Amino acid sequence: MQTVTLQSQTDSDGILHLNVPVDLVNTEFKVTVMLQPIISNSQASEKLGWSPGFFEKTAGAWQGEPLTRDEQGEYEQREALL
């Protein structure tokens, strides 16, 4: 058994044509196809309700004083649950 991974695109009719190179001629094959659409990060964030390009425009855009993290204090010691 051999695993072949291809990246292809459907045509305007929504048909995906696959050309899979194999080393064996005149051989019958059992073929399993798993379709997984490729969604860019911007498409995924738009589906979640963010405006197009939001993260690209805002990432690293902070112009104010450097952000600092205050001291977190001591962690309380708890008894282990067994």
N, CA, C and O of each residue as an XYZ file, in Angstrom:
328
protein
N       0.855     -1.178      0.000
C       0.000      0.000      0.000
C       0.889      1.225      0.000
O       1.934      1.244      0.650
N       0.482      2.224     -0.713
C       1.246      3.458     -0.835
C       0.311      4.626     -0.579
O      -0.827      4.629     -1.047
N       0.783      5.616      0.160
C      -0.012      6.815      0.407
C       0.507      7.931     -0.483
O       1.706      8.209     -0.507
N      -0.395      8.566     -1.212
C      -0.034      9.675     -2.088
C      -0.849     10.882     -1.645
O      -2.072     10.804     -1.522
N      -0.167     11.994     -1.408
C      -0.859     13.220     -1.030
C      -0.723     14.220     -2.172
O       0.384     14.532     -2.611
N      -1.848     14.713     -2.641
C      -1.871     15.691     -3.728
C      -2.622     16.931     -3.277
O      -3.494     16.860     -2.411
N      -2.286     18.044     -3.854
C      -3.066     19.260     -3.639
C      -3.571     19.688     -5.000
O      -2.782     19.884     -5.924
N      -4.866     19.833     -5.128
C      -5.472     20.152     -6.409
C      -6.633     21.106     -6.183
O      -7.010     21.368     -5.041
N      -7.193     21.618     -7.247
C      -8.286     22.582     -7.145
C      -9.410     22.175     -8.080
O      -9.167     21.670     -9.176
N     -10.637     22.397     -7.643
C     -11.785     22.069     -8.488
C     -11.878     23.066     -9.634
O     -11.376     24.186     -9.550
N     -12.540     22.627    -10.719
C     -12.764     23.554    -11.832
C     -14.042     24.346    -11.586
O     -14.655     24.220    -10.526
N     -14.443     25.147    -12.541
C     -15.610     26.023    -12.361
C     -16.914     25.252    -12.186
O     -17.906     25.821    -11.730
N     -16.930     23.959    -12.542
C     -18.115     23.126    -12.362
C     -18.105     22.383    -11.028
O     -19.028     21.623    -10.735
N     -17.061     22.598    -10.213
C     -16.959     21.915     -8.934
C     -16.474     20.481     -9.056
O     -16.731     19.661     -8.175
N     -15.778     20.173    -10.138
C     -15.266     18.828    -10.350
C     -13.760     18.824    -10.082
O     -13.026     19.685    -10.567
N     -13.322     17.843     -9.305
C     -11.916     17.693     -8.979
C     -11.342     16.567     -9.827
O     -11.779     15.421     -9.724
N     -10.372     16.890    -10.656
C      -9.713     15.896    -11.500
C      -8.391     15.516    -10.844
O      -7.591     16.385    -10.496
N      -8.165     14.221    -10.677
C      -6.938     13.755    -10.052
C      -6.110     12.960    -11.042
O      -6.602     12.027    -11.677
N      -4.855     13.335    -11.167
C      -3.893     12.572    -11.947
C      -2.874     12.034    -10.951
O      -2.060     12.787    -10.416
N      -2.924     10.737    -10.707
C      -2.069     10.125     -9.705
C      -1.038      9.243    -10.398
O      -1.399      8.244    -11.019
N       0.236      9.599    -10.300
C       1.256      8.755    -10.921
C       1.475      7.480    -10.116
O       1.605      7.519     -8.893
N       1.513      6.348    -10.817
C       1.790      5.067    -10.169
C       2.870      4.352    -10.972
O       3.037      4.603    -12.166
N       3.596      3.469    -10.313
C       4.709      2.771    -10.969
C       4.278      1.491    -11.681
O       5.048      0.944    -12.470
N       3.081      1.010    -11.421
C       2.640     -0.261    -11.975
C       1.667     -0.036    -13.130
O       0.737      0.763    -13.016
N       1.880     -0.732    -14.229
C       0.982     -0.621    -15.376
C       0.052     -1.816    -15.419
O       0.379     -2.885    -14.904
N      -1.105     -1.637    -16.032
C      -2.100     -2.705    -16.172
C      -2.395     -3.389    -14.840
O      -2.487     -4.614    -14.768
N      -2.541     -2.591    -13.794
C      -2.788     -3.106    -12.458
C      -4.065     -2.489    -11.921
O      -4.306     -1.294    -12.094
N      -4.876     -3.295    -11.275
C      -6.105     -2.799    -10.666
C      -5.777     -2.265     -9.277
O      -5.013     -2.886     -8.537
N      -6.352     -1.115     -8.919
C      -6.090     -0.490     -7.633
C      -7.390     -0.235     -6.892
O      -8.423      0.037     -7.504
N      -7.333     -0.323     -5.591
C      -8.412      0.145     -4.736
C      -7.995      1.553     -4.300
O      -6.912      1.738     -3.744
N      -8.850      2.536     -4.553
C      -8.507      3.934     -4.287
C      -9.475      4.501     -3.262
O     -10.690      4.377     -3.413
N      -8.938      5.122     -2.220
C      -9.733      5.799     -1.211
C      -9.391      7.287     -1.276
O      -8.217      7.655     -1.233
N     -10.398      8.135     -1.378
C     -10.170      9.575     -1.475
C     -10.762     10.256     -0.248
O     -11.930     10.048      0.082
N      -9.962     11.060      0.418
C     -10.421     11.853      1.548
C     -10.282     13.317      1.139
O      -9.181     13.778      0.838
N     -11.380     14.036      1.130
C     -11.355     15.445      0.733
C     -11.297     16.328      1.966
O     -12.123     16.194      2.869
N     -10.329     17.229      2.008
C     -10.181     18.158      3.120
C      -9.919     19.537      2.521
O      -8.813     19.810      2.054
N     -10.936     20.411      2.532
C     -10.740     21.746      1.968
C      -9.632     22.495      2.701
O      -9.496     22.395      3.921
N      -8.854     23.237      1.947
C      -7.796     24.053      2.536
C      -8.383     25.429      2.806
O      -8.796     26.135      1.887
N      -8.413     25.798      4.084
C      -8.968     27.091      4.482
C      -7.842     27.907      5.081
O      -7.190     27.480      6.034
N      -7.617     29.079      4.519
C      -6.563     29.935      5.054
C      -6.979     30.483      6.411
O      -8.161     30.466      6.756
N      -6.020     30.965      7.175
C      -6.318     31.535      8.487
C      -7.289     32.700      8.375
O      -8.161     32.864      9.228
N      -7.147     33.517      7.323
C      -8.049     34.662      7.181
C      -9.473     34.200      6.874
O     -10.429     34.801      7.362
N      -9.629     33.147      6.076
C     -10.965     32.618      5.794
C     -11.587     32.047      7.056
O     -12.777     32.242      7.304
N     -10.789     31.339      7.863
C     -11.301     30.750      9.096
C     -11.744     31.837     10.064
O     -12.799     31.708     10.684
N     -10.960     32.910     10.209
C     -11.340     33.963     11.143
C     -12.565     34.727     10.651
O     -13.360     35.198     11.465
N     -12.733     34.860      9.337
C     -13.942     35.502      8.814
C     -15.171     34.667      9.139
O     -16.227     35.214      9.456
N     -15.043     33.342      9.061
C     -16.169     32.474      9.402
C     -16.529     32.593     10.875
O     -17.671     32.330     11.253
N     -15.574     32.986     11.715
C     -15.831     33.163     13.143
C     -16.313     34.573     13.470
O     -16.509     34.900     14.641
N     -16.508     35.414     12.450
C     -17.084     36.732     12.665
C     -16.100     37.888     12.698
O     -16.513     39.030     12.901
N     -14.805     37.629     12.505
C     -13.831     38.721     12.479
C     -13.847     39.371     11.103
O     -14.054     38.695     10.095
N     -13.628     40.682     11.061
C     -13.631     41.372      9.776
C     -12.420     40.941      8.955
O     -11.382     40.597      9.520
N     -12.541     40.956      7.620
C     -11.435     40.507      6.762
C     -10.154     41.295      7.040
O     -10.175     42.525      7.098
N      -9.043     40.580      7.213
C      -7.746     41.206      7.426
C      -7.520     41.765      8.811
O      -6.514     42.438      9.039
N      -8.436     41.505      9.764
C      -8.319     42.089     11.106
C      -6.982     41.766     11.759
O      -6.291     42.663     12.243
N      -6.616     40.485     11.774
C      -5.396     40.086     12.469
C      -4.148     40.569     11.734
O      -3.162     40.940     12.371
N      -4.181     40.566     10.404
C      -3.040     41.050      9.637
C      -2.800     42.537      9.886
O      -1.656     42.991      9.896
N      -3.887     43.299     10.088
C      -3.766     44.742     10.308
C      -3.380     45.088     11.738
O      -2.737     46.111     11.975
N      -3.767     44.245     12.698
C      -3.581     44.615     14.100
C      -2.437     43.900     14.800
O      -1.957     44.394     15.821
N      -1.985     42.773     14.303
C      -0.914     42.027     14.975
C       0.357     42.862     14.998
O       0.844     43.291     13.951
N       0.894     43.094     16.194
C       2.120     43.873     16.350
C       1.928     45.365     16.198
O       2.906     46.095     16.037
N       0.692     45.840     16.245
C       0.418     47.257     16.003
C       0.479     48.125     17.259
O       0.332     49.342     17.152
N       0.688     47.549     18.441
C       0.713     48.330     19.682
C       1.827     49.357     19.618
O       2.985     49.008     19.389
N       1.477     50.643     19.823
C       2.442     51.738     19.732
C       2.738     52.380     21.081
O       3.587     53.268     21.158
N       2.067     51.959     22.138
C       2.238     52.575     23.452
C       3.456     52.042     24.184
O       4.340     51.420     23.596
N       3.478     52.304     25.482
C       4.586     51.841     26.309
C       4.582     50.314     26.363
O       3.531     49.697     26.194
N       5.729     49.704     26.594
C       5.791     48.238     26.620
C       4.858     47.655     27.674
O       4.724     48.196     28.772
N       4.228     46.566     27.332
C       3.343     45.889     28.271
C       4.178     45.101     29.261
O       5.176     44.481     28.895
N       3.762     45.130     30.518
C       4.479     44.383     31.548
C       3.494     43.483     32.290
O       2.289     43.734     32.308
N       4.026     42.446     32.890
C       3.206     41.534     33.671
C       3.571     41.738     35.134
O       4.735     41.623     35.516
N       2.569     42.041     35.946
C       2.796     42.249     37.366
C       3.230     40.955     38.027
O       3.015     39.865     37.496
N       3.853     41.091     39.210
C       4.256     39.932     39.999
C       3.025     39.076     40.290
O       1.967     39.606     40.628
N       3.157     37.777     40.161
C       2.023     36.872     40.313
C       1.808     36.404     41.746
O       0.790     35.782     42.047
N       2.750     36.695     42.626
C       2.587     36.285     44.013
C       2.961     34.831     44.209
O       3.432     34.160     43.291
N       2.739     34.356     45.432
C       3.080     32.978     45.770
C       1.916     32.053     45.449
O       0.752     32.391     45.660
N       2.253     30.896     44.942
C       1.242     29.893     44.635
C       0.855     29.184     45.928
O       1.719     28.725     46.675
N      -0.429     29.098     46.183
C      -0.843     28.437     47.432
C      -0.581     26.946     47.360
O      -0.821     26.313     46.332
N      -0.096     26.395     48.438
C       0.182     24.970     48.491
C      -1.094     24.231     48.858
O      -1.749     24.557     49.849
N      -1.443     23.238     48.057
C      -2.657     22.468     48.307
C      -2.290     21.034     48.632
O      -1.231     20.540     48.244
N      -3.178     20.383     49.346
C      -2.964     18.972     49.633
C      -3.250     18.155     48.385
O      -4.208     18.433     47.664
N      -2.436     17.163     48.132
C      -2.633     16.317     46.963
C      -3.854     15.447     47.141
O      -4.082     14.895     48.218
N      -4.641     15.322     46.083
C      -5.810     14.432     46.106
C      -5.381     13.062     45.643
O      -4.781     12.920     44.577
N      -5.680     12.063     46.426
C      -5.300     10.694     46.052
C      -6.480      9.855     45.740
O      -6.331      8.679     45.408
